[in-house]
Amino acid sequence: MTEKVAVVTGGGMGIGAAICERLVKDGMTVVVADLNEGAATETAAALSASGGRAWALGMNVGEEASIADGFAQIAKRHGRCDVLVNNAGVAKTFPFLDYPLDHWHQVMAVNLTGTLLCGQHAARLMREQRWGRIVNLASVAGILASAGRTAYGTSKAAVIGLTRQMAIELAPFGITANGIAPGPIDTPLTKVLHSDVSRRHYTETTPLGRYGQPHEIAGAVSFLASDDASYITGHILPVDGGFVAAGILEI
């Protein structure tokens, strides 16, 4: 992976920062792309200080022009993109009957349309190398419906479908596309989004009995971005402590 370039959206903190750290350890040059340019700069600086190759890129994946400009900078600086991790996302919870339309549009723009556009830009660069890895962050909320997540769950279900579409259309260019569906993960977002009731429910219904850690998602991304995953495409891997597999957990 010595000369490969990876782009991680939402890479400034949480799961995204953990993914950046892991891909740097794998020997890649990592573009830490984030709407929060300060967080991206801090993460990139920390990775560079530890001997890695990383730089920060301000990018709003909810805006087409920002994505186009970001990938133009990547193309100018590196002339290639080998790995794309579509990690950036937004979420809020509202009851279905009161779900605000403006937030629905925001979630779809970032979680779904942003994944589409970043995938297109990255794949055009990957096509030149006849090699590429796209890893989309979906969610268990895209597999199982959860209260309050009308837009988030729907967007992540659509990301799962989009991942499969990417896989079949990009395969002729040597590009694989897979998704990861995280379960409950301890991040700054879930600390705000998950109520005490939600945290208790997740813990009680997850066979491993705990929240996951960002590095556990990063490990799965590392595998799907590697040569070891060369014959895997169009699949969604739940990294969820068994949450999706579980039914009744006690006799």
HELIX and SHEET records of a PDB file:
HELIX    1   1 GLY A   14  LYS A   25  1                                  12    
HELIX    2   2 GLU A   37  ALA A   49  1                                  13    
HELIX    3   3 GLU A   64  HIS A   78  1                                  15    
HELIX    4   4 PHE A   96  ASP A   98  5                                   3    
HELIX    5   5 LEU A  101  VAL A  107  1                                   7    
HELIX    6   6 MET A  108  THR A  113  3                                   6    
HELIX    7   7 GLY A  114  GLN A  129  1                                  16    
HELIX    8   8 VAL A  140  GLY A  142  5                                   3    
HELIX    9   9 THR A  150  LEU A  170  1                                  21    
HELIX   10  10 ALA A  171  PHE A  173  5                                   3    
HELIX   11  11 PRO A  188  LEU A  193  1                                   6    
HELIX   12  12 ASP A  196  THR A  205  1                                  10    
HELIX   13  13 PRO A  214  LEU A  224  1                                  11    
HELIX   14  14 ASP A  227  ALA A  229  5                                   3    
SHEET    1   A 7 ARG A  53  GLY A  58  0                                        
SHEET    2   A 7 THR A  29  ASP A  34  1                                        
SHEET    3   A 7 VAL A   5  THR A   9  1                                        
SHEET    4   A 7 VAL A  83  ASN A  86  1                                        
SHEET    5   A 7 GLY A 132  LEU A 137  1                                        
SHEET    6   A 7 ILE A 175  PRO A 182  1                                        
SHEET    7   A 7 ILE A 236  VAL A 239  1                                        
END                                                                             
